Amino acid sequence: MKIKEAAGHIEEISLENVMGDRFGRYSKYIIQERALPDIRDGLKPVQRRILFAMNEDGNTFDKAFRKSAKSVGNVMGNYHPHGDSSIYEAMVRLSQDWKLREPLIEMHGNNGSMDGDPPAAMRYTEARLSEISSELLRNIDKDTVEMVLNFDDTEYEPTVLPAGFPNLLVNGSTGISAGYATSIPTHNLKETIEATTYLIDHPQASLDKLMQFIKGPDFPTGGIMQGLSGIKKAYETGKGRAVLRARTKVEDLKGNKQQIIITEIPYEINKAMLVKRIDELRLLKKVEGIAEVRDESDREGLRIVIELKKDANASGILNYLFKNTDLQISYNFNMVAINNKRPELVGLHQILTAYIEHQRVITTRRIQYDLNKAQARQHIVSGLIKALSILDLVIKTIRASKNKKDAKQNLIKAYEFTEKQAEAIVSLQLYRLTNTDITALETEAADLAFSIQQYELILGDAKELDKIIKKELRDLAKKYGTSRLTEIQAEISSLKIETEVLVAQEDVQLLVSHDGYLKRSSLRSFKASPGNENGLKTEDYPILQETVNTLDHLFIFTNKGNLIYRPVHEIREVRWKDMGEHLSQSVGLNQDEKVVNAYCIKDLKADLSFLFATANGFIKRTALSDLQPGRTYKTRPSMYMKLKGDDQVVAALDLANATSDSLQVFCATETGYGLRYAINEISTLGARAAGVKAMDLRDDHLVNVLLVTELSQVGILTQRGAFKRMKVAEVAVSSRARRGVQILRELKREPHRIKFIDVVTDDSLINVITDQSEEIMLEPKEYPFGDRYSNGSFVIDILSQGAIDRVYLIENLTE
């Protein structure tokens, strides 16, 4: 509660009401008197007061410059009771030709820069009104605008300027107040005036018609604005969005090098910060190919040079810079202005209509002022002519009078002169009594009569009034108009950033392990590591180990049907003898989840497909196009096969190098059944499909599914330590979903069960790891071929060396 004592009583007011009332007053003040421009002259109060005070002091374009401090002091002392720094800042902005399309103040000295440098102190700089600002103040002395008392009731100041051109559009405005903000872009003077004159003649003109004149914003810093639909929406509703980008070109240099030249940057962007940001991207290697960034701007104009390395992708780098720096920005229109003392969101038609109505009021008041002045002068001249026609009588009357007052009264009484005529007669100088002056008075009377007739004609005919307004606007456009600086493009260019721009292309050594470890190393680190020291645990082994490029794409398939995607350049680089990163550090994996296979692909749009098979006998083909990575690939795996129950994937095979005519599928079960059939029998299904039946398993399950031809051979290792090499031709070609034939001889006691089966060649090695951590290397070519009824030769002593734990094929690994 707030207790208020006044006039002998105490008033109790709640704090809520006090705060609401005070903040309401404050908000009204900053909305109307500080932050938002008037729709008629496009000026905020401080700007209006600066221009008016400098004009009153005679600090105009045709006079010498004066110290800025003097003008600031006059504004602060007479009209604007605020800090001198805020007044000086507003004055400086009015002089900056990179902020205003038509600067209203000329300034000598440092008035800031596009690099964000502060201006020199006001005691050092000098200023005066620019020539075009005189058009905003034109005829202000002819009672054209309402004048009100200043803050201490000692001076009068205007509530709005006559505004000879649509300044709100030409110079735009930005500001933030309580609950409102405004962002009105600058426009071309000639275009704005053409649209205004057209709207005078066609008050119901459509927005499309007005936009034939006003193409869009025209910023003092130039640039390219894209998105005509956004501009049109802003002109229609007051709100809209378009893209503003720098003007750039690519120049060729010697040695197959290029450089990007930037000659115009987006409006209100700090040039020094922009150059710093681009150089930071170079230092942090966020983008590859930039050798050097230089600011070569001088008095001739803006010039930023981005020198590129040899054979760098100039267009790709430029697109990256457009997307990640202020070389391209989103410009958001929010055209709020004070209209009829209220803040309103206004469109192009409303702004121009309000300006035209303002000009009609201003011109009417000016013509009325001139008419009143001419009529007053006509009254005096007619009295002087009458006096000269009876000069002797007038002189006699004056000489017979006691004093000036008596003379005036006698003239009024004797000859029916008015008070003003009598005053003019008694104040007449003797030389005016010549015949020459009589002729001049008669000529002046005729001119006044003509002028009065013209003034009354204009005031009596709205079309004549509009003709005056249009003529003055066209004369102003002819005198001050300049060519458009900002290019308007209808469509917003899409920014497609190629990976080559972001990544240094190099060959690296890549490893993906069965247990889910992932790493890449430089070829230098790989070659420096002795032997087969790959950093993996003893029981782990590589699924993929090859030399790849940083621009390649890695697909990892797990036994739970999960697909993990990684661009090679995003894989953490470590020394070859380090273990690397486990997949569970970035994506959620089950504890028993293992990698089945992994492939590196050059192009994500390649016409490729994969073959997937599960232990429970489901099989399918899936196209690469159905396995494309999503936005969350870094943290979540995607599904490549739908699994039922406790099923798991046993094979994930790349079909890149196979032709449908020669390729066959070879299915092998744990109990020793094999089935071979054409790959064409397998349907191509999506990533979330479960697949079709691969084989009639009954109570069995698949150990592996292989891609074979008629000449292929397989190596089979059983749980008892027996190994057999067999030609796939031993198993006749059949059809999908059959039981198949036996590829091991069934024994009554301790029957053989397939632990491992894979396609082998003369260069293949099979590595066996037992549960006693003993490692046995097998060379399949050392063993003879066996028919499908044999169980092979015993190669491992299970009792002494331990049971077989893991088996993997070593083939085509980079040495």
SULZI-V519658 format. One record per residue. RES is the residue in one letter. PHI is phi in whole degrees, 0 to 359 (999 if undefined). Layout:
# SULZI-V519658
res = (RES | RES)
phi = (PHI | PHI)
This chain:
# SULZI-V519658
res = (M | K | I | K | E | A | A | G | H | I | E | E | I | S | L | E | N | V | M | G | D | R | F | G | R | Y | S | K | Y | I | I | Q | E | R | A | L | P | D | I | R | D | G | L | K | P | V | Q | R | R | I | L | F | A | M | N | E | D | G | N | T | F | D | K | A | F | R | K | S | A | K | S | V | G | N | V | M | G | N | Y | H | P | H | G | D | S | S | I | Y | E | A | M | V | R | L | S | Q | D | W | K | L | R | E | P | L | I | E | M | H | G | N | N | G | S | M | D | G | D | P | P | A | A | M | R | Y | T | E | A | R | L | S | E | I | S | S | E | L | L | R | N | I | D | K | D | T | V | E | M | V | L | N | F | D | D | T | E | Y | E | P | T | V | L | P | A | G | F | P | N | L | L | V | N | G | S | T | G | I | S | A | G | Y | A | T | S | I | P | T | H | N | L | K | E | T | I | E | A | T | T | Y | L | I | D | H | P | Q | A | S | L | D | K | L | M | Q | F | I | K | G | P | D | F | P | T | G | G | I | M | Q | G | L | S | G | I | K | K | A | Y | E | T | G | K | G | R | A | V | L | R | A | R | T | K | V | E | D | L | K | G | N | K | Q | Q | I | I | I | T | E | I | P | Y | E | I | N | K | A | M | L | V | K | R | I | D | E | L | R | L | L | K | K | V | E | G | I | A | E | V | R | D | E | S | D | R | E | G | L | R | I | V | I | E | L | K | K | D | A | N | A | S | G | I | L | N | Y | L | F | K | N | T | D | L | Q | I | S | Y | N | F | N | M | V | A | I | N | N | K | R | P | E | L | V | G | L | H | Q | I | L | T | A | Y | I | E | H | Q | R | V | I | T | T | R | R | I | Q | Y | D | L | N | K | A | Q | A | R | Q | H | I | V | S | G | L | I | K | A | L | S | I | L | D | L | V | I | K | T | I | R | A | S | K | N | K | K | D | A | K | Q | N | L | I | K | A | Y | E | F | T | E | K | Q | A | E | A | I | V | S | L | Q | L | Y | R | L | T | N | T | D | I | T | A | L | E | T | E | A | A | D | L | A | F | S | I | Q | Q | Y | E | L | I | L | G | D | A | K | E | L | D | K | I | I | K | K | E | L | R | D | L | A | K | K | Y | G | T | S | R | L | T | E | I | Q | A | E | I | S | S | L | K | I | E | T | E | V | L | V | A | Q | E | D | V | Q | L | L | V | S | H | D | G | Y | L | K | R | S | S | L | R | S | F | K | A | S | P | G | N | E | N | G | L | K | T | E | D | Y | P | I | L | Q | E | T | V | N | T | L | D | H | L | F | I | F | T | N | K | G | N | L | I | Y | R | P | V | H | E | I | R | E | V | R | W | K | D | M | G | E | H | L | S | Q | S | V | G | L | N | Q | D | E | K | V | V | N | A | Y | C | I | K | D | L | K | A | D | L | S | F | L | F | A | T | A | N | G | F | I | K | R | T | A | L | S | D | L | Q | P | G | R | T | Y | K | T | R | P | S | M | Y | M | K | L | K | G | D | D | Q | V | V | A | A | L | D | L | A | N | A | T | S | D | S | L | Q | V | F | C | A | T | E | T | G | Y | G | L | R | Y | A | I | N | E | I | S | T | L | G | A | R | A | A | G | V | K | A | M | D | L | R | D | D | H | L | V | N | V | L | L | V | T | E | L | S | Q | V | G | I | L | T | Q | R | G | A | F | K | R | M | K | V | A | E | V | A | V | S | S | R | A | R | R | G | V | Q | I | L | R | E | L | K | R | E | P | H | R | I | K | F | I | D | V | V | T | D | D | S | L | I | N | V | I | T | D | Q | S | E | E | I | M | L | E | P | K | E | Y | P | F | G | D | R | Y | S | N | G | S | F | V | I | D | I | L | S | Q | G | A | I | D | R | V | Y | L | I | E | N | L | T | E)
phi = (999 | 246 | 256 | 243 | 248 | 202 | 51 | 80 | 221 | 253 | 247 | 263 | 232 | 290 | 300 | 300 | 291 | 297 | 297 | 298 | 295 | 295 | 291 | 299 | 295 | 297 | 298 | 300 | 294 | 287 | 289 | 274 | 242 | 216 | 262 | 250 | 279 | 279 | 294 | 277 | 250 | 69 | 244 | 277 | 307 | 294 | 293 | 297 | 291 | 297 | 296 | 295 | 296 | 293 | 291 | 297 | 278 | 74 | 272 | 254 | 297 | 267 | 244 | 289 | 292 | 234 | 304 | 299 | 300 | 293 | 295 | 298 | 297 | 296 | 297 | 292 | 284 | 255 | 229 | 233 | 281 | 228 | 294 | 294 | 294 | 293 | 293 | 293 | 299 | 295 | 295 | 297 | 300 | 294 | 257 | 273 | 283 | 260 | 250 | 251 | 292 | 229 | 304 | 262 | 228 | 261 | 227 | 263 | 108 | 281 | 250 | 92 | 204 | 292 | 276 | 85 | 294 | 286 | 288 | 293 | 298 | 294 | 286 | 261 | 272 | 235 | 214 | 202 | 293 | 282 | 295 | 290 | 292 | 295 | 287 | 289 | 259 | 302 | 66 | 293 | 275 | 253 | 57 | 276 | 234 | 285 | 252 | 233 | 291 | 283 | 296 | 245 | 60 | 251 | 224 | 254 | 226 | 281 | 277 | 202 | 268 | 301 | 56 | 291 | 217 | 288 | 294 | 300 | 280 | 296 | 256 | 62 | 191 | 225 | 182 | 230 | 231 | 280 | 82 | 225 | 220 | 227 | 212 | 247 | 285 | 280 | 223 | 282 | 298 | 297 | 298 | 296 | 290 | 298 | 294 | 294 | 294 | 293 | 292 | 299 | 280 | 230 | 300 | 261 | 302 | 285 | 297 | 301 | 292 | 296 | 283 | 289 | 265 | 265 | 292 | 159 | 302 | 227 | 275 | 297 | 269 | 72 | 89 | 235 | 256 | 243 | 110 | 297 | 295 | 293 | 295 | 296 | 297 | 295 | 292 | 274 | 248 | 98 | 237 | 183 | 221 | 220 | 253 | 241 | 233 | 290 | 265 | 228 | 210 | 250 | 248 | 275 | 241 | 291 | 72 | 60 | 251 | 223 | 220 | 265 | 252 | 251 | 249 | 218 | 241 | 301 | 300 | 63 | 266 | 286 | 296 | 296 | 293 | 295 | 297 | 297 | 297 | 297 | 292 | 297 | 299 | 293 | 293 | 278 | 58 | 290 | 225 | 267 | 112 | 270 | 268 | 200 | 235 | 228 | 259 | 254 | 295 | 212 | 293 | 282 | 144 | 280 | 203 | 247 | 246 | 247 | 275 | 256 | 285 | 298 | 62 | 287 | 275 | 297 | 293 | 294 | 296 | 296 | 299 | 298 | 292 | 300 | 280 | 247 | 227 | 276 | 295 | 222 | 229 | 269 | 263 | 256 | 287 | 211 | 274 | 252 | 216 | 279 | 233 | 55 | 68 | 233 | 286 | 223 | 275 | 239 | 261 | 298 | 298 | 291 | 297 | 292 | 296 | 297 | 294 | 297 | 298 | 298 | 294 | 296 | 294 | 298 | 293 | 299 | 295 | 292 | 295 | 297 | 297 | 295 | 296 | 299 | 293 | 294 | 294 | 295 | 292 | 299 | 297 | 293 | 298 | 297 | 294 | 293 | 297 | 296 | 295 | 291 | 286 | 236 | 300 | 297 | 294 | 296 | 296 | 298 | 294 | 293 | 294 | 276 | 272 | 283 | 208 | 298 | 297 | 294 | 298 | 299 | 294 | 294 | 295 | 295 | 286 | 279 | 238 | 62 | 286 | 276 | 302 | 291 | 295 | 297 | 300 | 295 | 291 | 290 | 270 | 292 | 277 | 299 | 293 | 283 | 273 | 282 | 297 | 299 | 291 | 295 | 296 | 296 | 294 | 294 | 296 | 297 | 296 | 295 | 297 | 295 | 297 | 294 | 298 | 297 | 300 | 295 | 297 | 294 | 296 | 295 | 291 | 268 | 226 | 298 | 294 | 295 | 299 | 296 | 299 | 298 | 299 | 296 | 297 | 295 | 295 | 295 | 298 | 294 | 297 | 294 | 281 | 248 | 296 | 228 | 289 | 296 | 255 | 266 | 274 | 255 | 241 | 294 | 253 | 275 | 291 | 283 | 254 | 265 | 259 | 282 | 301 | 302 | 286 | 269 | 237 | 285 | 285 | 201 | 275 | 225 | 263 | 243 | 222 | 235 | 258 | 300 | 276 | 103 | 270 | 221 | 199 | 229 | 223 | 293 | 298 | 295 | 294 | 296 | 289 | 279 | 276 | 288 | 59 | 256 | 286 | 252 | 82 | 280 | 294 | 301 | 277 | 268 | 208 | 286 | 267 | 223 | 212 | 201 | 275 | 229 | 259 | 296 | 271 | 284 | 238 | 257 | 245 | 245 | 251 | 258 | 287 | 263 | 82 | 263 | 249 | 246 | 251 | 215 | 295 | 302 | 291 | 272 | 286 | 298 | 273 | 225 | 291 | 297 | 277 | 275 | 288 | 97 | 259 | 274 | 301 | 292 | 289 | 240 | 237 | 282 | 235 | 287 | 297 | 264 | 276 | 234 | 276 | 272 | 199 | 210 | 222 | 255 | 237 | 285 | 229 | 292 | 261 | 296 | 275 | 238 | 211 | 231 | 247 | 236 | 218 | 243 | 299 | 277 | 93 | 261 | 216 | 198 | 250 | 224 | 283 | 301 | 299 | 270 | 244 | 294 | 291 | 264 | 291 | 260 | 298 | 288 | 241 | 223 | 284 | 251 | 271 | 247 | 205 | 276 | 253 | 249 | 62 | 264 | 297 | 211 | 283 | 248 | 212 | 223 | 241 | 274 | 260 | 294 | 259 | 248 | 252 | 295 | 287 | 263 | 276 | 228 | 255 | 240 | 256 | 229 | 255 | 298 | 279 | 100 | 256 | 232 | 218 | 235 | 205 | 291 | 292 | 296 | 282 | 263 | 286 | 267 | 234 | 284 | 293 | 262 | 272 | 273 | 101 | 247 | 287 | 273 | 200 | 279 | 272 | 59 | 262 | 264 | 213 | 286 | 268 | 199 | 234 | 242 | 260 | 225 | 238 | 297 | 262 | 291 | 229 | 237 | 250 | 238 | 239 | 258 | 292 | 272 | 92 | 267 | 235 | 223 | 255 | 219 | 280 | 293 | 296 | 296 | 256 | 294 | 294 | 230 | 236 | 297 | 74 | 273 | 287 | 88 | 237 | 286 | 244 | 227 | 280 | 283 | 250 | 285 | 253 | 45 | 293 | 285 | 234 | 288 | 265 | 209 | 211 | 200 | 286 | 236 | 230 | 291 | 263 | 282 | 231 | 243 | 257 | 244 | 242 | 267 | 287 | 260 | 62 | 269 | 249 | 239 | 256 | 249 | 250 | 305 | 294 | 281 | 250 | 287 | 288 | 241 | 280 | 285 | 265 | 268 | 251 | 78 | 247 | 286 | 242 | 227 | 270 | 299 | 291 | 268 | 265 | 105 | 289 | 290 | 258 | 224 | 222 | 213 | 270 | 251 | 203 | 58 | 276 | 292 | 282)
